[in-house]
Amino acid sequence: MSGTHELPGEFPFTRGIHPDMYRARLWTMRQYAGFGTAEESNRRYRYLLAQGVTGLSVAFDLPTQMGMDSDHALACGEVGRVGVAICSLADMERLFDGIRLDQVTTSMTINSTAAILLALYVLVARGQGVDLRKLSGTVQNDILKEYIARGTYIYPPRPAMRIVTDLFAWACAEIPEWNVISISGYHIREAGSTATQEVAFTLANAIAYIEAAQRAGLDVDTFAPRLSFFFNAHSDFFEEIAKYRAARRLYAHLMKDRFGAKNPKSMMLRFHAQTAGSSLTAQQPGVNVVRVALEALAAVLGGAQSLHTNGADEALGLPTEESARLALRTQQVIAYESGVTREPDPLGGSYYIEKLTDEIERGARQYIERIDALGGTLAAIEKGYIQGEIQNAAYTYQQSVERGETVVVGVNRFQESEHHAPPVFRLDPASERQQVERLRELRATRSASAVEHSLCDLERAARGSENLMPRILAACEAHVTLGEISDCLKRVFGEYRES
């Protein structure tokens, strides 16, 4: 039980990264939101801020995630569906209209096009007169898990890693309070991994990013304090609490022993958690309120710095305003009524928690050693090892559900013959037409020469070795669209096709 003699805020941070944890400051309460046009999402953000969220979390639609403008042939029918459509600086300005970016922290769930979306966000902040050195938030920027579990990649892994590390270097100099990456286990878990695999593969990805940054000439203590993580809050209550503790301890030792970090902040694993979308059921959706509450409580007892709670209706569609409000109220009840915030680590010293923590850490270490033996994370991805391990775990779990060994309430036990579906969120189909019309209007009214000049500069930089961020920023300022920037880089780097 190696965590029992440590105090919260002390290396290796098993019991939390701060001595007082939530007694000093509550976690950031985020609600992940975005749909339709920028104006529609802006209205939801203003609503959530009025209801008490303390940080925004932006969902982008699939075309935006895949580097396609809203008028791309493959975007038809997907514009604004699972997030907001952002093609240009004008869209980003509309998204944050009336929201001062120095008064909120913003998390953007975006990977292949992270550099472009961050550039657009920075330009909006600059237009508001915000001191960029005080700009605070997170961009996911975790491309490796896209090859492993999610699939919204554009370029092959190695040039994609260059974009990631270019963003690291630029952001550390220009927006030092910004978290340059959110290394994500969430999607690995949603794809079917175990808790131990979630920790192992997330930290293996972290190792690859840190090594790439060091090869690019960055000192570990320069960028590591701005690394952040994103974990799933799943349904096995005690296992989840132990998972976060094991991840913190393992990461602290990796940073100190493997990478020689000297700054204690480089060794602190700071993480956002989101309740498990894959645990939500379309059957008896009201029961999802209970699932979300337990998962959120596990994240809090595990020491999350930031939390999103899913809406009860998300197995049916995007959350309605009412379900988003109830999800937020779930966090607020935990924070202000449950009493769990009075102690930094209320479950520290529990024999069961400490045993689970040790087991998960040990299992994750073994996975990392196997990945090292294969030549590292990129090699393990290219060989299909990590993907195969997740697929096997997902298959094993599904078989257990189908045999009835794992109970899912309302699905394989305690079913109801009558289904009472709640009202679901409906996206106005006119929003896609409006988005496409605006995009075409932008192209007709901007300076064609400025667009051509900035794209030529970007392509030249991509063929060389200079940092791409200043060129991407200049292109966004010239009203070059997200799709045009992505296509420019695609001409240089090529396009990834999974074998």
C-alpha positions in Angstrom: 0.0 0.0 0.0 2.6 2.5 -1.2 0.3 5.5 -1.2 -0.7 5.5 2.5 2.3 7.4 3.9 2.2 10.2 1.4 0.3 13.5 1.8 -1.7 15.2 -0.9 0.5 17.6 -2.9 3.7 15.5 -2.3 5.6 13.5 -4.9 4.5 11.2 -6.5 1.1 12.8 -6.0 -0.9 9.6 -5.6 -3.3 11.4 -3.2 -3.7 14.5 -5.4 -1.5 17.3 -6.9 -2.5 20.0 -4.3 -2.2 19.8 -0.5 -5.7 21.1 0.1 -7.3 19.9 -3.1 -11.0 21.1 -3.3 -10.8 22.8 0.1 -8.8 25.6 -1.6 -10.5 25.5 -5.0 -13.2 23.4 -6.6 -12.6 21.6 -9.9 -13.6 23.5 -13.1 -17.2 22.6 -14.0 -17.3 22.3 -17.8 -20.2 21.2 -20.0 -19.2 20.0 -23.5 -21.4 21.7 -26.0 -21.5 22.7 -29.6 -24.0 22.2 -32.5 -25.2 23.9 -35.7 -23.9 27.3 -36.4 -21.6 29.5 -34.3 -24.6 31.6 -33.2 -26.6 28.6 -32.0 -23.6 27.3 -29.9 -23.0 30.8 -28.6 -26.5 30.9 -27.2 -25.9 27.5 -25.4 -22.6 28.8 -24.0 -24.2 31.9 -22.6 -27.0 29.8 -21.1 -24.5 27.4 -19.4 -22.4 30.3 -18.1 -25.6 31.8 -16.6 -26.3 28.4 -15.0 -22.9 28.3 -13.2 -20.4 26.6 -15.5 -16.9 27.8 -14.7 -15.3 26.7 -18.0 -16.5 26.2 -21.6 -15.8 23.1 -23.6 -16.2 23.2 -27.4 -17.5 20.3 -29.5 -16.7 20.7 -33.2 -18.5 18.9 -36.0 -16.9 16.1 -38.0 -16.0 18.2 -41.0 -14.2 20.7 -38.8 -12.4 17.8 -37.1 -11.4 16.3 -40.4 -10.1 19.5 -42.0 -13.1 20.0 -44.4 -15.0 23.2 -44.9 -18.8 23.1 -44.6 -19.3 23.1 -48.4 -17.0 20.1 -49.0 -18.9 17.2 -50.8 -18.2 14.8 -47.9 -19.5 17.4 -45.3 -23.1 17.3 -46.7 -25.4 16.2 -43.9 -22.7 16.4 -41.2 -22.4 20.1 -40.8 -23.2 21.1 -37.2 -24.4 17.6 -36.3 -22.1 16.5 -33.5 -20.6 19.9 -32.8 -20.3 23.4 -34.1 -19.1 24.1 -37.7 -16.1 26.4 -37.7 -14.5 27.3 -41.1 -13.1 30.7 -40.6 -12.1 33.6 -38.3 -15.6 35.0 -38.8 -17.2 31.8 -37.4 -14.9 31.8 -34.4 -15.8 35.5 -33.7 -19.5 34.6 -33.8 -18.9 31.6 -31.5 -17.5 33.8 -28.7 -19.5 36.9 -29.4 -20.1 38.7 -26.0 -17.9 36.2 -24.1 -14.6 37.7 -22.8 -11.9 35.2 -23.3 -9.9 36.5 -20.4 -12.8 35.7 -18.1 -13.4 32.0 -19.0 -11.2 29.0 -19.6 -12.0 27.2 -22.8 -11.3 23.5 -23.7 -11.4 22.7 -27.4 -11.8 19.0 -28.3 -9.9 19.1 -31.6 -6.9 17.1 -32.8 -5.9 17.0 -36.5 -6.9 20.7 -37.0 -6.0 21.8 -33.4 -3.3 24.3 -34.6 -5.8 26.0 -36.9 -8.6 26.2 -34.2 -6.1 27.5 -31.6 -4.9 30.2 -34.1 -8.5 31.3 -34.7 -9.1 31.4 -30.9 -6.0 33.5 -30.4 -7.0 35.9 -33.1 -10.5 36.4 -31.4 -8.8 37.0 -28.1 -6.4 39.5 -29.7 -9.4 41.3 -31.3 -10.9 41.6 -27.8 -7.8 43.2 -26.5 -7.0 40.2 -24.2 -3.4 39.9 -22.9 -2.4 36.6 -24.6 0.0 35.8 -21.9 -3.0 35.4 -19.6 -5.1 33.4 -22.0 -6.2 30.2 -20.3 -7.6 26.9 -21.6 -6.7 23.6 -23.3 -6.6 22.3 -26.8 -6.8 18.6 -27.1 -4.1 18.3 -29.8 -3.7 14.5 -29.1 -3.3 13.0 -32.6 -1.9 9.6 -31.5 -5.2 8.4 -30.0 -6.9 9.2 -33.3 -4.9 6.5 -34.9 -5.5 4.2 -32.0 -9.2 4.7 -31.2 -11.1 7.5 -32.9 -10.2 8.0 -36.5 -10.3 11.8 -37.1 -6.8 11.9 -38.5 -5.7 13.7 -41.7 -1.9 13.3 -42.2 0.4 10.4 -41.5 1.6 10.1 -37.9 5.1 11.5 -38.2 4.2 14.9 -39.9 1.2 15.1 -37.6 3.6 14.9 -34.7 5.5 17.8 -36.1 2.4 19.9 -36.0 1.8 18.9 -32.4 5.3 19.9 -31.3 5.3 23.1 -33.3 2.2 24.0 -31.3 4.0 23.1 -28.1 6.9 25.4 -28.9 4.9 28.3 -30.1 2.3 28.2 -27.3 4.9 28.0 -24.5 6.4 31.2 -25.8 3.3 33.1 -26.8 0.5 31.9 -24.5 2.3 30.4 -21.5 -0.9 29.8 -19.4 -2.4 27.6 -22.1 -2.4 23.8 -21.8 -0.8 22.7 -25.1 -2.3 19.2 -25.1 -4.9 17.1 -23.4 -3.5 13.6 -23.7 -6.7 11.5 -23.9 -7.5 8.2 -22.4 -11.2 9.0 -22.7 -11.6 7.8 -26.3 -9.4 4.8 -25.7 -11.8 3.7 -22.9 -14.9 4.5 -25.1 -13.4 2.2 -27.8 -13.5 -0.6 -25.2 -10.3 -0.7 -23.3 -10.0 -1.7 -19.7 -9.1 0.8 -16.9 -5.5 -0.4 -16.9 -5.2 -0.1 -20.7 -6.6 3.4 -20.5 -3.8 4.4 -18.1 -1.1 2.5 -20.0 -1.9 3.7 -23.5 -2.5 7.3 -22.5 0.9 7.5 -20.7 2.6 5.7 -23.6 1.2 8.4 -25.9 2.5 11.0 -23.4 6.0 9.4 -23.6 5.9 9.7 -27.4 4.9 13.4 -27.3 7.6 14.2 -24.7 10.3 12.4 -26.7 9.1 14.2 -29.9 9.3 17.6 -28.1 12.8 16.8 -26.8 13.9 15.9 -30.3 12.6 19.2 -31.5 14.9 20.9 -29.0 12.5 21.7 -26.2 13.6 21.3 -22.6 11.2 19.1 -20.6 10.7 21.6 -17.8 9.8 24.2 -20.4 6.7 22.5 -21.8 5.8 19.6 -19.4 4.0 21.9 -16.8 1.5 22.7 -19.6 0.7 19.1 -20.5 -2.7 17.9 -19.3 -4.7 14.7 -19.5 -8.3 13.6 -20.2 -9.7 10.5 -18.6 -12.9 8.6 -18.7 -15.1 8.4 -15.6 -16.6 5.0 -16.0 -19.0 2.9 -14.0 -16.8 0.7 -11.7 -16.7 3.2 -8.9 -13.6 2.1 -6.8 -11.7 1.0 -9.9 -12.0 4.5 -11.4 -10.8 6.2 -8.2 -7.8 3.9 -8.1 -7.2 4.5 -11.8 -6.6 8.2 -11.4 -4.4 7.7 -8.4 -2.3 5.1 -10.3 -2.0 7.3 -13.3 -0.7 10.2 -11.2 1.9 8.1 -9.4 3.1 6.4 -12.6 3.4 9.6 -14.5 5.3 11.3 -11.7 7.9 8.6 -11.7 8.1 8.5 -15.5 8.7 12.3 -15.6 11.4 12.2 -12.8 13.2 8.9 -13.7 12.8 8.6 -17.5 12.9 12.3 -18.5 14.9 13.9 -15.7 12.3 16.6 -14.9 13.3 18.9 -12.1 10.3 21.1 -11.8 7.6 19.5 -9.5 4.9 20.9 -11.9 6.4 18.8 -14.7 5.6 15.7 -12.6 2.0 16.6 -11.7 -0.6 14.8 -13.8 -3.4 17.3 -14.2 -6.6 15.9 -15.7 -10.1 16.6 -17.0 -12.6 13.8 -16.6 -15.8 13.2 -18.5 -18.5 10.7 -17.5 -18.6 7.7 -19.8 -20.7 8.1 -23.0 -20.5 4.4 -23.6 -22.2 3.6 -20.3 -25.4 5.6 -21.2 -28.3 3.6 -22.4 -31.2 4.4 -24.8 -33.3 2.0 -22.7 -34.8 3.8 -19.6 -32.7 6.9 -20.2 -33.7 8.4 -16.8 -31.5 5.8 -15.2 -28.5 7.5 -16.8 -28.9 10.3 -14.3 -27.8 7.8 -11.6 -24.9 6.5 -13.7 -23.6 10.0 -14.4 -23.8 11.0 -10.7 -21.8 7.9 -9.6 -19.2 8.4 -12.3 -18.8 12.1 -11.5 -18.4 11.3 -7.8 -15.6 8.8 -8.7 -13.8 11.5 -10.7 -14.1 14.0 -7.8 -12.9 11.4 -5.2 -10.1 10.6 -7.7 -8.9 14.2 -7.8 -10.0 15.6 -11.1 -9.1 19.2 -11.9 -11.9 19.6 -14.4 -15.1 17.7 -15.0 -17.9 17.3 -17.6 -21.1 15.4 -16.8 -23.0 13.9 -19.7 -26.7 14.5 -20.2 -29.1 11.7 -19.5 -30.5 11.8 -23.1 -27.1 11.5 -24.9 -27.7 7.9 -26.0 -30.6 9.4 -28.1 -29.1 12.6 -29.4 -27.4 15.9 -28.5 -28.4 17.0 -24.9 -31.4 19.2 -24.6 -31.0 22.4 -22.5 -32.9 20.7 -19.6 -30.6 17.6 -19.6 -27.5 19.8 -19.8 -28.7 21.8 -16.8 -29.4 18.7 -14.8 -25.9 17.3 -15.7 -24.4 20.6 -14.4 -26.6 20.5 -11.2 -25.1 17.0 -10.6 -21.7 18.5 -10.3 -23.0 21.3 -8.1 -24.7 18.9 -5.7 -21.5 16.9 -5.3 -19.5 20.1 -4.8 -21.8 21.9 -2.3 -24.0 19.3 -0.7 -22.2 15.9 -0.5 -19.3 16.9 1.9 -16.7 15.0 -0.1 -14.7 18.2 -0.7 -13.9 18.7 3.0 -10.9 16.3 2.8 -8.2 16.3 0.1 -8.2 12.5 -0.4 -11.1 11.0 1.7 -10.4 7.4 0.5 -6.6 7.5 1.0 -5.5 4.6 3.2 -8.5 2.4 2.3 -7.0 -1.1 1.9 -9.2 -1.8 -1.2 -8.3 1.5 -2.9 -4.6 1.2 -2.2 -4.6 -2.5 -3.5 -6.5 -1.5 -6.7 -4.1 1.5 -7.2 -1.1 -0.8 -7.0 -2.6 -3.4 -9.3 -3.5 -0.8 -12.0 -0.1 0.9 -11.8 1.7 -2.5 -12.1 -0.4 -3.6 -15.1 0.1 -0.2 -16.8 3.9 -0.4 -16.3 3.9 -3.8 -17.9 2.1 -2.5 -21.0 4.5 0.4 -21.3 7.4 -2.0 -21.2 5.9 -4.0 -24.0 5.4 -0.9 -26.1 9.0 0.1 -25.5 10.1 -3.3 -26.6 8.1 -2.8 -29.9 10.0 0.4 -30.6 7.7 2.9 -28.9 4.2 4.2 -29.4 4.4 5.1 -33.0 5.8 1.7 -33.9 3.2 0.0 -31.7 0.4 1.9 -33.5 1.9 1.1 -37.0 2.0 -2.6 -36.0 -1.5 -2.5 -34.7 -0.6 -3.7 -31.3 -2.4 -1.1 -29.2 -5.5 -1.2 -31.5 -5.6 -5.0 -31.2 -5.4 -5.0 -27.4 -8.3 -2.5 -27.2 -10.4 -4.6 -29.7 -9.8 -7.8 -27.7 -10.9 -6.1 -24.4 -14.0 -4.6 -26.1 -14.9 -8.0 -27.5 -14.4 -9.7 -24.1 -16.6 -7.1 -22.4 -19.4 -7.4 -25.0 -19.5 -11.2 -24.7 -19.8 -10.8 -20.9 -22.8 -8.5 -21.3 -24.4 -10.9 -23.8 -23.9 -13.9 -21.5 -25.5 -11.8 -18.6 -22.3 -12.0 -16.5 -22.0 -8.2 -16.6 -25.3 -6.6 -15.8 -26.4 -3.4 -17.6 -29.6 -2.2 -15.9 -32.5 -2.0 -18.4 -30.5 -3.7 -21.2 -29.8 -7.3 -20.1 -31.7 -7.2 -16.8 -34.6 -5.3 -15.4 -36.0 -4.4 -18.8 -39.3 -2.7 -19.4 -41.6 -3.7 -22.2 -42.8 -0.1 -22.8 -40.4 2.5 -23.9 -41.1 6.2 -23.0 -38.6 8.2 -25.0 -38.0 11.7 -23.7 -38.1 14.7 -26.0 -34.8 14.9 -28.0 -32.8 17.8 -29.3 -33.6 18.6 -33.0 -31.1 20.5 -35.1 -32.6 23.0 -37.5 -31.7 21.8 -41.1 -31.6 25.4 -42.2 -28.4 25.9 -40.2 -26.3 23.9 -42.7 -27.5 26.0 -45.6 -26.8 29.2 -43.7 -23.3 28.0 -42.9 -22.5 27.1 -46.5 -23.9 30.4 -47.8 -21.8 32.4 -45.3 -18.7 30.5 -46.3 -19.2 31.2 -50.0 -19.8 34.9 -49.2 -16.6 35.0 -47.3 -14.6 33.6 -50.2 -16.2 36.2 -52.5 -15.4 39.2 -50.4 -11.9 38.5 -49.0 -8.6 39.4 -50.6 -7.7 36.7 -53.1 -4.0 37.9 -53.2 -3.7 37.8 -49.4 -5.1 34.2 -49.4 -2.7 33.1 -52.1 0.3 34.7 -50.5 -0.4 33.2 -47.0 -1.0 29.7 -48.4 2.3 29.9 -50.4 4.1 30.9 -47.2 2.5 28.1 -45.3 3.4 25.5 -48.0 7.0 26.7 -48.1 7.3 26.5 -44.3 5.8 22.9 -44.3 8.4 21.8 -46.9 11.1 23.2 -44.7 11.6 23.0 -40.9 10.4 26.3 -39.5 7.6 26.4 -36.9 4.2 26.2 -38.7 2.2 28.1 -36.1 3.1 31.7 -37.2 2.2 30.8 -40.8 -1.1 29.2 -39.8 -1.9 32.3 -37.7 -1.2 34.6 -40.6 -3.4 32.5 -43.0 -6.3 32.6 -40.5 -5.9 36.3 -40.2 -6.1 36.6 -44.0 -9.5 34.7 -43.8 -8.1 31.5 -45.3 -10.5 28.8 -44.4 -9.8 25.7 -42.2 -10.3 23.4 -45.3 -7.9 25.4 -47.4 -5.2 25.3 -44.7 -5.6 21.6 -44.2 -5.5 20.9 -48.0 -2.3 23.0 -48.2 -0.6 20.8 -45.6 -2.0 17.7 -47.2 -0.2 18.5 -50.4 3.1 18.5 -48.5 2.5 15.8 -45.9 0.1 13.4 -47.7 -3.0 11.8 -46.3 -3.1 8.8 -43.9 -4.9 5.7 -44.9 -5.3 2.9 -42.3 -3.9 -0.4 -43.6 
